[in-house]
């Protein structure tokens, strides 16, 4: 399996990319947009199996994390930076016809890209555990918090009231919350891409989103695209898990507003069904990409 790595010049910085598999004349590559902001591409290597089935994958570390530049410039961490980066990446790699898969923040980026940039050549969209409304996301996270032990709920309330997100009680509560709804803690038995050390974009996450998943206070706090989803006419696949940060209500809200969508809900899965239901997810994507 051919793997090509490189760097794209972007403004005064560089963006790391990783291409798996080879381009085929009648098969558009799949661009993978990772979460965060600031998570890195690592977990997307779980999808490398798709390349064995003839699909080329293009993944990259968004500016601010991973092997890409991560300058100490808070003014960079806004939607326009990542929209421009994605536009430039398609041009730099000559990706004229593509499928887009965005997970978590990557799905937000994909929606903004389609609705604000109105690009040509996007054949289909996969929205993986993502959102169309920051307000609904925050509301659903606060609903889920009510299922935590009372002491953990109280620690989160105190942190949000005081703005102090460094207290041990809060950190423990948030870690428990993320283990329930985002991903299990990494162990020696975890897949290699998840165990590999990565450079998280803490500044980009804090500046663009906020201190945690349920407190959007950053530059993306006014992200609201639900009412514009009907403008997207390309085939769209929505995926999420029953225990996901992207709750079934969040997924259904997107499904209800998209005119050409399918929705797959994975039972007993958190924020990364492509890890927790790996084979089923690979089969789903293979069928989807073949069809579209």
C-alpha positions as CSV (number, residue, x, y, z in Angstrom):
1,X,0.0,0.0,0.0
2,X,1.5,3.3,-1.1
3,X,1.8,6.0,1.5
4,X,3.0,9.5,0.5
5,X,3.8,12.2,3.1
6,X,4.6,15.8,2.6
7,X,4.2,19.4,3.5
8,X,2.2,22.1,1.8
9,X,3.3,25.7,2.1
10,X,0.4,27.7,3.7
11,X,0.9,31.4,4.3
12,X,4.1,31.5,6.4
13,X,3.6,28.0,7.7
14,X,3.4,24.4,6.5
15,X,0.6,21.8,6.6
16,X,1.5,18.1,6.9
17,X,-0.4,15.7,4.7
18,X,-0.6,11.9,4.3
19,X,-2.0,10.2,1.2
20,X,-2.8,6.5,1.3
21,X,-3.3,4.5,-1.8
22,X,-3.1,5.7,-5.4
23,X,-5.4,7.8,-7.5
24,X,-7.7,6.0,-9.8
25,X,-9.2,7.5,-12.9
26,X,-12.9,6.9,-12.1
27,X,-12.7,7.0,-8.3
28,X,-12.5,10.3,-6.4
29,X,-10.3,10.4,-3.3
30,X,-11.7,10.8,0.2
31,X,-10.4,13.9,2.1
32,X,-10.5,13.3,5.9
33,X,-11.1,16.4,8.1
34,X,-10.1,15.6,11.8
35,X,-11.7,17.0,14.9
36,X,-10.6,19.4,17.6
37,X,-9.8,22.0,16.5
38,X,-6.4,20.6,17.3
39,X,-6.7,16.9,17.4
40,X,-4.5,15.7,14.5
41,X,-5.0,13.1,11.8
42,X,-3.7,10.1,13.8
43,X,-7.0,8.3,14.4
44,X,-7.9,8.5,10.8
45,X,-5.2,5.9,10.1
46,X,-7.8,3.4,11.3
47,X,-9.4,3.9,7.9
48,X,-6.3,2.9,5.9
49,X,-8.1,-0.4,5.2
50,X,-10.2,1.5,2.7
51,X,-7.1,2.0,0.5
52,X,-6.8,-1.8,0.3
53,X,-10.2,-1.7,-1.4
54,X,-9.1,0.8,-4.0
55,X,-10.0,4.1,-2.4
56,X,-7.4,6.8,-2.1
57,X,-7.4,8.6,1.3
58,X,-6.0,12.2,1.9
59,X,-5.6,13.2,5.5
60,X,-3.7,16.1,7.0
61,X,-3.0,17.9,10.3
62,X,-4.8,21.2,10.3
63,X,-2.7,24.2,11.1
64,X,-2.2,24.4,14.9
65,X,-1.6,20.7,15.7
66,X,0.2,17.5,14.8
67,X,3.1,17.7,12.3
68,X,1.8,21.0,10.9
69,X,2.9,24.4,12.1
70,X,1.5,25.5,15.4
71,X,2.4,29.2,15.9
72,X,1.7,31.0,19.0
73,X,-0.8,33.3,17.3
74,X,-4.3,33.1,18.8
75,X,-5.7,35.4,16.0
76,X,-5.2,32.5,13.6
77,X,-7.7,30.2,15.3
78,X,-10.9,31.0,13.6
79,X,-12.9,29.3,10.8
80,X,-11.4,31.3,8.0
81,X,-7.9,30.0,8.6
82,X,-9.0,26.3,8.3
83,X,-11.3,27.0,5.4
84,X,-8.5,28.7,3.5
85,X,-6.2,25.8,4.3
86,X,-8.6,23.2,3.0
87,X,-9.1,25.2,-0.2
88,X,-5.4,25.5,-0.7
89,X,-4.8,21.8,0.0
90,X,-7.3,20.8,-2.8
91,X,-5.5,23.1,-5.2
92,X,-2.0,22.1,-4.1
93,X,-2.7,18.3,-4.5
94,X,-4.9,18.8,-7.6
95,X,-7.9,17.3,-5.9
96,X,-10.5,18.3,-8.4
97,X,-13.2,15.6,-7.6
98,X,-13.4,14.4,-4.0
99,X,-15.5,12.9,-1.3
100,X,-15.4,14.7,2.1
101,X,-15.5,13.1,5.5
102,X,-15.5,15.4,8.6
103,X,-15.4,14.0,12.1
104,X,-16.5,16.3,15.0
105,X,-14.9,19.7,14.3
106,X,-14.0,18.3,10.9
107,X,-17.7,18.0,10.1
108,X,-18.2,21.6,11.1
109,X,-15.4,22.5,8.8
110,X,-16.9,20.5,6.0
111,X,-20.3,22.2,6.4
112,X,-18.8,25.6,6.5
113,X,-16.7,24.8,3.4
114,X,-19.7,23.7,1.4
115,X,-22.0,26.5,2.5
116,X,-19.5,29.4,2.5
117,X,-17.0,28.5,-0.2
118,X,-19.5,26.6,-2.4
119,X,-16.7,24.5,-3.9
120,X,-17.0,22.5,-7.1
121,X,-16.2,18.8,-7.4
122,X,-17.4,17.5,-4.0
123,X,-19.3,14.2,-4.9
124,X,-20.5,13.2,-1.5
125,X,-20.2,14.2,2.2
126,X,-19.8,12.0,5.3
127,X,-20.7,13.8,8.6
128,X,-19.1,11.7,11.3
129,X,-20.2,12.5,14.9
130,X,-20.5,16.2,14.2
131,X,-22.9,19.1,14.5
132,X,-24.7,21.9,12.8
133,X,-25.4,24.0,15.9
134,X,-23.1,25.0,18.7
135,X,-26.1,25.9,20.9
136,X,-27.7,22.5,20.4
137,X,-24.3,20.8,21.0
138,X,-23.8,22.6,24.3
139,X,-27.4,21.9,25.4
140,X,-27.1,18.2,24.7
141,X,-23.8,18.0,26.6
142,X,-25.4,19.6,29.6
143,X,-28.2,17.1,29.4
144,X,-25.7,14.2,29.4
145,X,-23.8,15.8,32.3
146,X,-27.0,15.2,34.4
147,X,-26.3,11.5,34.3
148,X,-22.9,11.9,36.0
149,X,-22.6,11.3,39.8
150,X,-23.9,14.3,41.7
151,X,-20.4,15.3,43.0
152,X,-19.1,15.4,39.4
153,X,-22.1,17.4,38.2
154,X,-21.4,19.9,41.0
155,X,-17.7,20.2,40.1
156,X,-18.6,21.1,36.5
157,X,-21.2,23.6,37.7
158,X,-18.6,25.3,39.9
159,X,-16.0,25.4,37.1
160,X,-18.5,27.0,34.7
161,X,-19.5,29.6,37.3
162,X,-16.0,30.5,38.3
163,X,-14.2,30.0,35.1
164,X,-11.6,27.9,36.9
165,X,-11.1,24.8,34.9
166,X,-8.0,23.6,36.8
167,X,-9.5,22.2,40.0
168,X,-8.9,18.4,40.5
169,X,-12.6,17.7,41.1
170,X,-13.5,19.3,37.8
171,X,-10.7,17.6,35.9
172,X,-11.7,14.2,37.2
173,X,-15.4,14.9,36.3
174,X,-14.5,16.0,32.8
175,X,-12.2,13.0,32.3
176,X,-15.1,10.7,33.3
177,X,-17.5,12.5,31.0
178,X,-15.1,12.2,28.0
179,X,-14.5,8.5,28.8
180,X,-18.2,7.9,28.7
181,X,-18.9,9.9,25.5
182,X,-15.7,10.6,23.5
183,X,-13.3,7.6,23.8
184,X,-11.9,5.1,26.2
185,X,-8.6,5.9,27.8
186,X,-5.7,4.7,25.7
187,X,-4.0,1.5,26.9
188,X,-1.3,-0.8,25.7
189,X,-4.0,-2.8,23.8
190,X,-5.3,0.2,21.9
191,X,-4.6,0.3,18.1
192,X,-1.2,1.8,17.3
193,X,-2.5,5.1,15.7
194,X,-4.3,5.9,19.0
195,X,-1.3,5.1,21.1
196,X,1.1,7.2,19.1
197,X,2.2,10.4,20.7
198,X,0.6,13.4,19.1
199,X,0.9,17.2,19.4
200,X,-2.5,18.5,20.4
201,X,-3.4,22.0,19.5
202,X,-4.4,23.3,22.9
203,X,-4.2,26.9,21.9
204,X,-6.3,26.4,18.8
205,X,-8.9,24.4,20.7
206,X,-9.2,26.8,23.6
207,X,-9.3,29.8,21.3
208,X,-11.7,28.5,18.7
209,X,-14.0,26.3,20.9
210,X,-13.4,26.7,24.6
211,X,-12.3,24.9,27.8
212,X,-14.3,21.7,27.2
213,X,-16.9,20.2,24.9
214,X,-19.9,21.8,26.7
215,X,-18.7,25.4,27.0
216,X,-18.3,26.9,23.5
217,X,-16.9,30.4,24.3
218,X,-14.4,30.7,21.5
219,X,-14.4,32.1,17.9
220,X,-16.8,29.2,16.9
221,X,-19.3,29.9,19.6
222,X,-21.8,31.4,17.1
223,X,-21.5,28.4,14.7
224,X,-25.2,27.9,13.6
225,X,-25.8,26.2,10.2
226,X,-28.9,24.0,10.8
227,X,-31.2,26.4,8.9
228,X,-28.9,26.3,5.9
229,X,-28.4,22.6,5.6
230,X,-31.1,22.4,2.9
231,X,-28.7,24.2,0.6
232,X,-26.6,21.1,0.5
233,X,-27.8,18.9,-2.3
234,X,-25.0,16.3,-2.6
235,X,-25.5,12.8,-1.1
236,X,-24.7,12.9,2.6
237,X,-24.1,10.1,5.1
238,X,-24.5,10.9,8.8
239,X,-22.9,8.5,11.3
240,X,-22.7,8.6,15.1
241,X,-23.0,6.4,18.2
242,X,-25.8,6.0,20.8
243,X,-23.3,7.1,23.5
244,X,-21.7,9.8,21.4
245,X,-21.0,13.5,22.2
246,X,-23.0,13.8,19.0
247,X,-26.2,12.5,20.5
248,X,-29.0,11.0,18.4
249,X,-30.9,14.3,18.6
250,X,-28.0,16.2,17.1
251,X,-27.6,13.7,14.3
252,X,-31.4,13.6,13.7
253,X,-31.5,17.4,13.5
254,X,-29.0,17.3,10.7
255,X,-30.7,14.4,9.0
256,X,-34.1,16.3,9.1
257,X,-32.7,19.4,7.5
258,X,-30.6,17.7,4.7
259,X,-32.5,17.0,1.5
260,X,-30.4,14.0,0.4
261,X,-29.2,12.2,3.5
262,X,-28.8,8.8,5.0
263,X,-28.1,8.2,8.7
264,X,-26.4,5.3,10.4
265,X,-26.6,5.1,14.2
266,X,-24.0,2.7,15.9
267,X,-25.3,1.0,19.0
268,X,-23.0,1.2,22.1
269,X,-20.5,3.5,20.4
270,X,-19.0,6.8,21.5
271,X,-17.4,9.5,19.4
272,X,-15.4,7.3,17.1
273,X,-17.5,4.5,15.6
274,X,-14.8,3.9,13.0
275,X,-12.7,2.7,15.9
276,X,-15.3,0.9,18.1
277,X,-17.1,-0.6,15.2
278,X,-14.2,-0.7,12.8
279,X,-15.1,-3.4,10.4
280,X,-18.7,-2.4,10.1
281,X,-17.7,1.3,9.5
282,X,-15.2,0.3,6.8
283,X,-17.9,-1.8,5.0
284,X,-20.3,1.1,5.3
285,X,-17.8,3.6,3.8
286,X,-16.8,1.2,1.1
287,X,-20.4,0.7,0.0
288,X,-21.1,4.5,0.2
289,X,-18.0,5.5,-1.9
290,X,-18.7,2.8,-4.4
291,X,-22.3,4.0,-4.8
292,X,-21.4,7.7,-5.1
